[in-house]
Amino acid sequence: MLFLLFFKKNVEIPDGVRSSFIGSYGFLPDGEYHFTFNPIQKSTDPETIVLSFLTKAEYRKLPFYSTETANNCNYQFADLSYTLEIKNESVKLDGNFTDDRIYIFHVLKCNSTNEITLSEQFRNKNTFLDSRVIPCKTIYPICIGATLLLFSFWAIFNNNKARARGTIFIFTTLCGTVYTFHLIGEYIAIKFSEKTDSILAVSIITIIIDIFNDSIFFTSIMIMSSGFGLINISLSLFTKIKAVLVPLILFTFAAISSNIPTKYVVITYPAVILCTIVFGYDILKLIRQGEKRVMAHMLVIQRTGIDPDTTPIGARYKIFRQMTFYVASAISLFCLMLIFEACYDLDRYLFEIIDFIVHFSLLSVLLYIYRPGKADYLADENNVSETFDLDDLDTIGNTLRLTSNAETMRRWEPGESLPREPTYTSKKKANDGQLYSAL
């Protein structure tokens, strides 16, 4: 959304460049526009410029014109256009509209031998905001209220479930807190930009908050998915660095691709795709490893005659299974959002609504997965333990199913201690660099 707030900017059109898009703006009745063209160097030959105000329909037709037609100064691309001659002095163009308009601005240089700069400024009556951004003044307070309400219920519910405090509570609360600050930052940027056209610093800060919001969210998901806080596992320094850097790089490139001219997007998209693949592979691998450790613990419990599915360890196993689908869904939704934003020309406030629905849904499902239940996913453990070789954990699932017999096993009773999580050894060094914990 933030690129719409750059309603006052300077554009440099170098020599040799004939055609350039210089932004868009949504006008309300009495909306104003101001353009100033300045030659960088004095020239005896005037530069003829055609400034076109394109509607969405006219903009969509441009790719179908031939190169010769697209560079023809006598061809009218838009119903509203102005032909200006620039020589050695600045040329200004001002005007207003009496009704609602959304225009995309296009400059065509007929000579393309002179370098010029262009400053543009737009405003609506009593506000500098684009008409497509104005609805966000109402949308963001609603989003902030809904998010605060969600995490108020989460905090109250966990206050009565002291066993659920700790790592899981910290990470889930961190996700909600950062997202709330992101929404507040967006709202402050909109309110600030209503009365001034100098919002560059605010916009940059808001973009940074946006990047950190998504990065912290997916970093938290990655760490939680490994079982950190659920099982006795320590992540190697390399794994922790990847958990922080990969999402940060991913969402930095995603933010760049959303705030730069379209012709440069081809540079950022490969980086986004590569980071998404690396992130998805690492996180699903961590989930699978944690899942196998929980299954080994369930097998130890099963050998004592207790049905492991009725224990908190069984609840942990369900969490790992749910997180597999959750992560796949989160990554898919993120990719779909990028594709949707690139392919569909919706008003920006509609994108913000979709973005909130996606983030709010992901947060809600995450809180639901890690909710404290009747059989909490944390429990006391006794001193009974076994040793498993990590290289043999692939067979744990089959062993667990083959030895399962609900008729000969009893249900676990709340408060009853369970065998400790197994001690893990390895005949060969694992490739992921994780520390294999031994209790």
Secondary structure, 3 states (H helix, E strand, C coil): CHHHHCCEEEEEECCCCCEEEEEEEEECCCCEEEEEEEECCCCCCCEEEEEEEECHHHHHHHHHCCHHHHCCCCCCCCCEEEEEEECCCCEEEEEECCCCEEEEEEEEECCCCCCEEEEEEEEECCECCCCCCCCHHHHHHHHHHHHHHHHHHHHHHHHCCHHHCCHHHHHHHHHHHHHHHHHHHHHHHHHHHCCCCCCHHHHHHHHHHHHHHHHHHHHHHHHHHCCECCECCECCHHHHHHHHHHHHHHHHHHHHHHCCCHHHHHHHHHHHHHHHHHHHHHHHHHHHHHHHHHHHHHHHHHCCCECHHHCHHHHHHHHHHHHHHHHHHHHHHHHHHHHHHHHCCCCHHHHHHHHHHHHHHHHHHHHHHCCCCCCCCCCCECCCCCEEEHHHHHHHHHHHHHCCCHHHCECCCCCCCECCCCEEECCCCCCCCCECCCC
